[in-house]
Amino acid sequence: MKTEFTPEQLADPDLARANKILRSCVHCGFCTATCPTFLIRGDELDSPRGRIYLMKEMLETGRPADEKTVMHIDRCLGCLACMTTCPSGVHYAHLLEIGKAHIEATYRRPWRDRALRWMLAKIVPHAGRFRLAMRGARIARPFRALMPDARLRAMLEIAPPALPPVSRNDQAQVFAPTGAKRARVALMIGCAQRALNTDINDATIRLLRRAGCEVVIPKDFGCCGAMTLHMGRDNEGRATARAAIASLIAADRESPLDAVIINTSGCGTTIKDYGHMFPDDPDAARVSALAKDVTEFFEVFGLPEVTPKAARVAYHSACSLQHGQQVKTAPKTLLSQAGFTVVEPENPHLCCGSAGTYNLLQPELSGALKSRKLATLAATKPEIIAAGNIGCMVQIGSGTETPVVHTVELLDWATGGPKPAALSA
């Protein structure tokens, strides 16, 4: 793609990066075939190629973002299916990051939109605040039909009927392996996940210890910055990322880490990108190099002794795992090793509509994608649905009676851990 940035513009590192990405696009349109929003709306501007043109024009001219551009960029899930499909290696994720930051810097959103985004940024990345918000949402849920804004109704719709008690594993501490020590790893405990489902971290810790890992929960380690970064709040996201890097590096310097284990794939995509985010920071590069999805780690490290479990499991591949991190076979391989019969829904590359805060900010499109995903999952006739991301689990779980559990819970169960609570219920 031909670009016309001036030399003065290219002195800006972000614009120089955008120029390089734009020039790699050859207009082929392969990305439209796998874009969920294009499949629903059929509008070129709701496809990656269309959004690339919008961002190119906006960034080249240096003009403030307008309402039309913002609408189409906001409709992007950031699922990155386009990057898996693209034959030219266009790094759409990084271009989208630059485009969103420009929007937030130059466009004044309607006050309701500003208020909602501010609230999400100040609540969701903080587990304690998010827990309180979910309790309030649970109380207000019976009155959701009275809410004037569809987005507020969507927030109440996904509020869980109950919240788990706070886990003692959330505190900074070190868990010794249950057998001979084979590795020392840090666990990313997350933010929203700690409020919504404490079983995931608990199962991960048990599985790692059983496999011979010393598990470190670093001091002051929480949010990775993904959510605020995806909303274009660049300064907030980077500050949170810096704090996460500092926390992990402190643990690494105390005694070298063999891996940073991540069981929320949305976080994993961001943490693996820290080296790009802070190109001159060796600590950021070190953390990115250590980052491993829990299934990616165990595919190489090996599971503890397995007692096979017989159940039909529909595996939902989170976009951030299959497209963002290109981890596609490890979860299915491990589940099969654990004795489960693994099936996949039709069009597994398509997003379920969760996409971080997308199901709250774009409820109509999110709802259409959710219905599509639920139908394809149901067609596999599963006994269990497994996923590797808490956002997908909440999205899918709110529309089905089939138990939805994290992949690591099933692996923990098959290697000596307790039966997942969702299955017992």
N, C-alpha and C positions, 0 to 999 in steps of 0.2 A: 504494500500500500504506500502510495506516495504521500509524504508529509511536507509541511511548509513551516516548520518552526524556525524562528529567527535565531541567530547566534546568541543573542541576549537571553532568549527563552531557554536555550539549551544549556546555559550556565546554571540553570536550576536543576539539581540532581533528579527531582521527581519528573520534570518534563523531559529530561534527557532519557530517563528510563521509559517513560510513556512513548517517546519517539521510537525507541528501539523495538518496543513491543508492537506498535502500530505498523512499523515497516515489515514485520515478519508475517503480517496477515496478507493472504493472497485472494481474498474475496470468494473463496471456493463455496462457502455455504454449507459445508459438511456439518458445522456446529448446529445448524437449525434442526437437523434431523433428531438430535438428542436433547434439545432444549425443552424442558417441561412447559414453560410459559408460552413458547411458540406453538407447541402442540395443542394447547388449550385455546389460545386466542387467535392464532393464525396471522398475527401482525408482525411484519418484518422488524419493526422497532421493538418488539418484545422478544427478539432473538439476540444471541450474542453478536452476530454480524451487525444488526441494526444498532445495538447499543454501542458497539465499537465506533460506528460512524458518528453517533451523537457525542460520544466522549471526545473523539478526534476534533470535531468542529468546535466544541466548547473549549478544549484545552489549547488548540491552535490560535483561536482568536483571543483567548484570555478573557472572554466575556463572563459575566456572572451566569450561573445556571438559571435556566428558565423553567416554568412549570411543566412544560411538555417533557423536557429532558429528565427532570427529576422524577416524574411519574413513571417513565419507562425504566430508568435505572433502579428506582425503588422496587419495581416489580421483579427484578432479577433475584432469584433465590441464592445466588452464589454457590450453587450446587457443584459447579465445575465439571459437569458432564461434557461440556464443550471442549474442555482441555483434554479429556480422554479421547475425544473424537478427532480433534484437530490434527491434520497431517503436517502442519507447518510449525508446530510447537509454540503457538501464540500463548503467552502467559497472561491469559485473561484475568486471573485472580489479582495479579499485581496491578494491571490497568484499572480494574474495578476499584481497587483500594485507592488509587490516585484520584479517580473520578469522584468517588464518594467524599473524599477529603475536600476536593474543590467545591462540591455541592454544599457541604456543611459550612465552608468558609465564605461562600458568596450568595447563598440563597436563604431567604427568611421564610421558613415554613409557617403555615397557619398555626395559630396559638395552640389549638388542641393537639396538633401533631408534635409541636415543640414540647408541650407538657408531657405527653405520653412517652416520647423518646427520652426526655430528661428523667422521668420516673423509672423507666426500664434500666437506664444506665446507672442510676443511683441505688437500685434495689437488687436486681438479678445477680450481679457479680459478688454480692455479699450474702453469705449463707444465712446469717442471723436475720438480716432484714428481709430476705426472700421468704424465710420460714414464716415470719410475722405477716407478710403480705399474703401468703397462701392461706393462712388461718382466716384473715379478713375476707379473702375472696370466697372461702368456703361458706362463711356466714352469709355473704351477699348473693351467693349463687341462686337461691330460689327467686330472687328478684331481677335476674338478668334480663328478662324480657322488657323491663322498664328502662334499661340503659339506652341513652340516645345515640350512642356511638357503637357501631358494629365491632370495633376493636375492643372496646371494654367488655362487650358481651362475650367475645372470643376468650378474653382473659379469664372470665368467670367459668366458661365452658370447660376449660382444661384444668381448672383447680381440682386437685385430687380430693376424694371424700375424706381421707385421713392422711396425716403425716407421720412418718416414723419418729421414734424418740431420737434425740441427739446421740450420735455414736461416740464412744470414748476413743475410737481410733482416729478421730479428727485432730487430736492434739499432737504437737511436735513430740516425737518419741522414736525409739528404735526397737523393732521387733526382731528377735533372734530367730534364725532358722530352726526348724524342728529336728533336723538331722545335721549332717556334715555341711559346713558352709561352702557353697559353690560360687556365690556372687553377692555383691552389695548393690542394692538398687534403691532409688528414691521413687516414691509413689506420688503422682499428681492427684491430690484429693478433690480438686475442683471446687466449684462454688454452688451453683444451682443443684447439682447432683447430691450434695451433702444435705440439702433440705428435702429433696424429693424422694431419694432412695438410698439409704445408708447401707443396704445389703450389698451393693455393688463393690464399694471399697472394702467392706468386711470380707467378702468372698475373694477379692483380689489378694488381700493380705494373707489369708489362709492358704491360698493356692501357691503364692510365691514362697512362703515359709516352708510349706510341704516339699517344695522343689529344691530347697537348700539355699534360699535367698535371705540375706539380712535385709530387712525392709526399713527404710528411713522415711519418716514423715518430717520434712525439714521445717525449721522454725519460720513462722510468718509466711507460709506457702499456701496460697489459695488460688485466686483467679489468674488466668494466663493472659487476659486482655482481649481474648477473641471477640467477645460480644460487643464491646465498645468500638473496637477496630472495624467490625463489620457494619456498624452504624455510621461510620465516617468520623467518629470522635477520636481523631488520630492522637492528639496529645494525651488524652486519658488512657487510651489503649496502650500507647508506648510506655507511659509511666507505670502502668500495671505490669507490663511485660518486663520492664527493667527490674521491678521488685521481685518478680518470679525468678529471673536470672540470678539476682544477687542471693536469693534464698538457696537455690540449687547449687550455686558455686560454693557457698559457705559449707554445705554438706559434702561437696566433692573435695574440698581442700582439707576437711577434717580427716577424710579417708576416701581415696578415689572410688567413684561410682562406676559400675559396669553398665548401667542403663538408667534412664528416667522412664518409668513405666506409666503409660497413660491409658485409662479405660473409658475416656470420653473422647470420641474421635474428633469432634469439633475442636477440642483443645489441642489434640495432637497435630492437626494441620497447622495451627498457628505456632505452636512451639517449634515444630520442625522448620518453620520459616523465620525464626529469630535471627539466624545468621544472615539472611537477606535483609531483614528489617534493620539490623545494626551491623552493616558490613565491615566496620572498622573495630568491632569489639570481639576479641578472641573468646571472651566468656560466653557471649551469645552463640558463637560458632560451636563452642564446646557443648553447650546445652542442646543445640539442634542435632549435633552428631550423636548424643546419648539418647535422644528421644525415641521411644519405641511404643507402638500400640501393644497392649498386653498379649494379643494373639500373634503379632509379629515376633515378639520376644520368645514366646513359647514354641513357635514353629521351629526355631533354631535351637533353643535351650532344651526342649523336650519336656513333656508332661511327667508328673509323678506317676506312680503305678495306678492304672485305671481299672475300675470295676465297671464294665460296660453297662450303660443304661439304654433300655429299649424304648424309644419314643420317636414319633415323627415330628421333626423340627423344621419349620419354614424359616429360613435364614433371610433376614432383611439386611441388605448391605447399605449402611449409611453412606451418603454421598461424600462426606468428609473423609471416610475411610477408603472407599473404592476409587474416588476421583481425586480428592485432595491429597491422599497419601499413597494411592496406588496399591493399597493392601487389599487384595481380592480373594486369594485362595486360602490364606492362613486360617481364618475363622472356620470355614467349611471343612478344611482338612482336620483341624483339631476336634471339631464336633464329631466327625466321622470316627476319628481315633477313640473318642470317648464312648462309642457305641451307638450314637444316635443316627437315625435315618434322616439325612439332610436333603431338603427340597428347596427350590427357589421359585419365586413368583415370576410370571411373565414380565418382560421388560424390567429386570432388576436394576437397570441403570437409572430409572426415573425416580425422582425425589418423592418422598412421602408428604412434603409440604411443611415440615417442621422448620428446618433451616434457621436455627437460632431463635430469633424473635420474629421470623417471617410470619408464623401462624398467628401472631398477635397484631402485626402491622398490616398484613395483607390477608385478612381472614377469608375473603371470597375465593381467591386463587388457591390459597392453602387448603381450603375445604374441598375444592374440586380434585386436587392432587391426592388428598387423604382418601377420598371416596374411591378413586382409581386404585390406589395402593391396597386398600382394604379388600376390594373385590378380587384383585389378583392373588393376594395372600390366601383368602378364603378358598379360592379355586384349588389350592394345593392340599386342602383338607388336613391342616396340621393339628397336632395335639398341643404344640407349643410354638410360639413365635420368638425367635432370638434376634437381638440387635446389639450393636456395639456403641450406641450413643443414647444418652438419657433423653435428649429431645425427641428422637424417633420413637423411643419407648412410650413417652407420654402421648405423642401424637397418635400413634397406632393404638395404644392401649385404651384411649378414650372412645374408640369406635368399634371395639370387638370384645366378645366374651372369652376368646381364646387367651390363655395366660401369655403375657409378654415379659420376657426376662432378658437379662444381659447375658451375652455369650459366656462371660467369665463365671457367672453363677452356675451354669450347666457344667462347665469344666471343673469347677470346685466340687460340685455334687458327685461327679463321676470319679473323682480322685480322693474321696473320703470325707468331703464336707457335707453339711446338712442339705436336705432337699430345699430348693428355693421356696421362699414363703408364698410367692404367687402361685406355685403349683399346689401347695398344701391348701390354699384358700379355695 
